[in-house]
Amino acid sequence: MPILYLDMIPEEFGASVDSPRARVPFKITGEPFIDVAISLLESTTPAFRTFANYTLLFNDYTIKRTSVDQYEGELIYGIRQDKRTGSSQFRFDTTGGMQKVTQSKQTMGMFVGAQGNLTDIPDHKQAINVNNGRVEGIEIGFRAFAFEETHYVDDAIVTPAYKPIVYDTQWTTTNAPFKGLAIGECLFVGCVGA
């Protein structure tokens, strides 16, 4: 009769806020047939386990034969992914970025040191931060807001007529207020469906 041994302490535990996960080692002994060992594993593995105050869902496993009737592997636990029709998931990013600017739209002024005069300053044609004939420019920080939404919808909604509508709207901005953003403020980059 095969026996399943589960470690009570995970070999690896990661508690990042958005995706806590755990890997729990196991051993199966006394079973020469791998399909029976897998059946035992799948039928007796707890669906939920609590690790460091996180209740995690059994997601997957790895298994390998170590001898004629023994196997080792890991149970992989993670957060529940709710993929039922009508459910949604959201992600956003407000980190912004940096952009190097080498040309200005307009020269607002030129400044001379104590010994020079205005006629000694070369015209760099709106180039920014020119040193020894080389345009170095300047790094400017900018605000950005990007978000993703995942919606699980009934397959019947994704009709042959729906797909060209999605295609035609990619890389366009909104023509009406959208999710708290003003007209033209939201750029639709595209979507992924399955």
Secondary structure, DSSP 8 states (H G I E B T S, - for coil): --EEEE-SS-SEEE--SS--EEEEEEEEES---HHHHHHHHHHHS-SEEEETTEEEEEEEEEEEEEETTEEEEEEEEE-----STT-EEEEEE---EEEEE-B-SS-------TT--GGGS---TTBSSEETTEE--EEEEE---EEEEEE---GGGS-TTHHHHHHHHTTEE-SS-BTTB-TT--EE------
